[in-house]
Amino acid sequence: MLRLVSLFRMSVTLSGYESPSVPAPASAPVLAPVPVAAPVPGSWTTASIPDQTGRVALVTGANSGLGLETARALAASGATVVMACRSARKAEEARGALLRELARESRPAPHGALDVLPLDLADLASVRAAAATVAERYGALDLLINNAGVMAPPRTLTRDGFELQFGTNHLGHFALTLQTLPLLEARAGARVVFVTSGAQYFGRIAFDDLRGERSYDRWRAYSQSKLANVMTALELQERLLERGSAVLALAAHPGLARTNLQPASVAMNGSWLEARAYRLMDPLFQSAAMGALPQLFAATAPEAVPGGHYGPDQWGGMRGHPKAVPVAPAARDAERRQRLWAVSAELCGLSADLPPGPGNGHSS
Ligand SMILES: NC(=O)c1ccc[n+]([C@@H]2O[C@H](COP(=O)([O-])OP(=O)(O)OC[C@H]3O[C@@H](n4cnc5c(N)ncnc54)[C@H](OP(=O)(O)O)[C@@H]3O)[C@@H](O)[C@H]2O)c1
């Protein structure tokens, strides 16, 4: 019975995009204005990516799935791509394969460089070291794609003692973003993209039990972490605008994409029922390359707006080309966003204030 309940939650979490019937939580007054999105062309593809030559893009989890496709598309558009990965072996293998593919493809312009950066988001010391290496190697950053993620493992802790999904998907990216912000503010047109999920619509931030000590449900914890991603994007954008920074913060979700996320999840939780469900659901999944389009749109499209949130345009947001989509109602509660920001900064041992920008602490 428990397995059936878990399976039901899994399918609902994976497929429940853009549900207009998802109500705002009773405690969540809808406060923040929703950014007005410019109309998005119907069939945005990687061919629409503007030339990225001279830009430096850091992609977390770039050795697999959406991260790999994002790295491929950005490098093909001329960017130097920093593949930030927890496994040096997987990163080097992915880099080698990408370089061979990019060299085979005939393009009018040469592709950008691919570099590897060690990064374990489940270890805040590793995040700090990665940010320091980026500062030392590149001195500035144009794009930060907070893409890496884990889904629905049994309760596990990060090196710093946080619940794995909250720690990896949210806190690791939160710390990486704050620690690389001065590098982003040093560049015109810099953007930070948080990769979220339709699971955000089912998320609730359990402020009284963020480590999942009192109760742990692996799907609830995944939804919480993905809601935290989109809340952080919106809150960061507000804080950036407040101090006159030109850096954009955005969020994107891929719909249902065929990546290693589901097999890795099953490998961790050992659920034969979920493995079976994924096989049955397979025809619904789109390719990783299609799934990566919304985050690529958020990262590069001139039409993307500050605080924009993009996802696929077909099948209720499960597949298709990028378009602007509404965030979960819970993410629009400014008070909860500020609370999440403050508690995340505290857990990461960082100041809740944005780090000083270039010059006198502000950028234009
Ligand atoms: N695929 C979908 O249908 C779907 C739907 C909604 C949202 N998403 C989101 O899309 C993002 C990308 O996932 P994906 O589908 O491309 O899955 P994926 O193929 O499994 O890729 C996930 C990446 O994250 C990396 N990663 C996991 N833990 C990490 C850690 N502690 N430190 C650094 N990197 C870590 C993985 O590294 P290893 O290879 O070493 O494990 C891998 O490179 C995730 O945030 C996920 O929540 C995906």
The ligand as an SDF file (V2000), in Angstrom:
LIG
                    3D

 48 52  0  0  0  0  0  0  0  0999 V2000
   14.8480   14.9940  -16.1800 N   0  0  0  0  0  0  0  0  0  0  0  0
   13.6740   15.4950  -15.8150 C   0  0  0  0  0  0  0  0  0  0  0  0
   12.5830   15.0420  -16.2590 O   0  0  0  0  0  0  0  0  0  0  0  0
   13.6120   16.6300  -14.8620 C   0  0  0  0  0  0  0  0  0  0  0  0
   12.3570   17.1470  -14.5140 C   0  0  0  0  0  0  0  0  0  0  0  0
   12.2810   18.2450  -13.6680 C   0  0  0  0  0  0  0  0  0  0  0  0
   13.4570   18.8160  -13.1750 C   0  0  0  0  0  0  0  0  0  0  0  0
   14.6590   18.2820  -13.4990 N   0  0  0  0  0  0  0  0  0  0  0  0
   15.8800   18.9180  -12.9240 C   0  0  0  0  0  0  0  0  0  0  0  0
   16.8780   19.0060  -13.9130 O   0  0  0  0  0  0  0  0  0  0  0  0
   18.1630   19.0790  -13.2850 C   0  0  0  0  0  0  0  0  0  0  0  0
   19.1600   18.2290  -14.0540 C   0  0  0  0  0  0  0  0  0  0  0  0
   18.8080   16.8570  -13.9100 O   0  0  0  0  0  0  0  0  0  0  0  0
   18.8890   15.8160  -15.0970 P   0  0  0  0  0  0  0  0  0  0  0  0
   17.4970   15.4340  -15.4170 O   0  0  0  0  0  0  0  0  0  0  0  0
   19.7830   16.2830  -16.1550 O   0  0  0  0  0  0  0  0  0  0  0  0
   19.5230   14.5680  -14.2880 O   0  0  0  0  0  0  0  0  0  0  0  0
   20.9180   13.8280  -14.4130 P   0  0  0  0  0  0  0  0  0  0  0  0
   21.1560   13.3530  -15.7990 O   0  0  0  0  0  0  0  0  0  0  0  0
   20.9030   12.8040  -13.3260 O   0  0  0  0  0  0  0  0  0  0  0  0
   21.9690   14.9490  -14.0620 O   0  0  0  0  0  0  0  0  0  0  0  0
   22.0940   15.4100  -12.7530 C   0  0  0  0  0  0  0  0  0  0  0  0
   23.4830   16.0010  -12.5740 C   0  0  0  0  0  0  0  0  0  0  0  0
   23.5960   16.4970  -11.2350 O   0  0  0  0  0  0  0  0  0  0  0  0
   24.8280   16.0200  -10.7130 C   0  0  0  0  0  0  0  0  0  0  0  0
   24.8560   15.9900   -9.2690 N   0  0  0  0  0  0  0  0  0  0  0  0
   24.1050   15.2640   -8.4150 C   0  0  0  0  0  0  0  0  0  0  0  0
   24.5080   15.4700   -7.1590 N   0  0  0  0  0  0  0  0  0  0  0  0
   25.5190   16.3710   -7.2170 C   0  0  0  0  0  0  0  0  0  0  0  0
   26.3540   16.9640   -6.2550 C   0  0  0  0  0  0  0  0  0  0  0  0
   26.2730   16.6780   -4.9470 N   0  0  0  0  0  0  0  0  0  0  0  0
   27.2960   17.8390   -6.6550 N   0  0  0  0  0  0  0  0  0  0  0  0
   27.4460   18.1310   -7.9730 C   0  0  0  0  0  0  0  0  0  0  0  0
   26.7020   17.5820   -8.9330 N   0  0  0  0  0  0  0  0  0  0  0  0
   25.7530   16.7020   -8.5460 C   0  0  0  0  0  0  0  0  0  0  0  0
   24.9560   14.6310  -11.3220 C   0  0  0  0  0  0  0  0  0  0  0  0
   26.2820   14.1490  -11.1610 O   0  0  0  0  0  0  0  0  0  0  0  0
   26.5870   12.5550  -11.2800 P   0  0  0  0  0  0  0  0  0  0  0  0
   26.4970   12.2170  -12.7510 O   0  0  0  0  0  0  0  0  0  0  0  0
   27.9630   12.4340  -10.7230 O   0  0  0  0  0  0  0  0  0  0  0  0
   25.5450   11.8520  -10.4790 O   0  0  0  0  0  0  0  0  0  0  0  0
   24.5870   14.9460  -12.7550 C   0  0  0  0  0  0  0  0  0  0  0  0
   25.6880   15.5450  -13.4100 O   0  0  0  0  0  0  0  0  0  0  0  0
   17.9450   18.6770  -11.8250 C   0  0  0  0  0  0  0  0  0  0  0  0
   18.0200   19.8240  -11.0260 O   0  0  0  0  0  0  0  0  0  0  0  0
   16.5240   18.1100  -11.8130 C   0  0  0  0  0  0  0  0  0  0  0  0
   15.8810   18.3270  -10.5750 O   0  0  0  0  0  0  0  0  0  0  0  0
   14.7730   17.2130  -14.3400 C   0  0  0  0  0  0  0  0  0  0  0  0
  1  2  1  0
  2  3  2  0
  2  4  1  0
  4  5  1  0
  4 48  2  0
  5  6  2  0
  6  7  1  0
  7  8  2  0
  8  9  1  0
  8 48  1  0
  9 10  1  0
  9 46  1  0
 10 11  1  0
 11 12  1  0
 11 44  1  0
 12 13  1  0
 13 14  1  0
 14 15  2  0
 14 16  1  0
 14 17  1  0
 17 18  1  0
 18 19  2  0
 18 20  1  0
 18 21  1  0
 21 22  1  0
 22 23  1  0
 23 24  1  0
 23 42  1  0
 24 25  1  0
 25 26  1  0
 25 36  1  0
 26 27  1  0
 26 35  1  0
 27 28  2  0
 28 29  1  0
 29 30  1  0
 29 35  2  0
 30 31  1  0
 30 32  2  0
 32 33  1  0
 33 34  2  0
 34 35  1  0
 36 37  1  0
 36 42  1  0
 37 38  1  0
 38 39  2  0
 38 40  1  0
 38 41  1  0
 42 43  1  0
 44 45  1  0
 44 46  1  0
 46 47  1  0
M  CHG  2   8   1  16  -1
M  END
$$$$
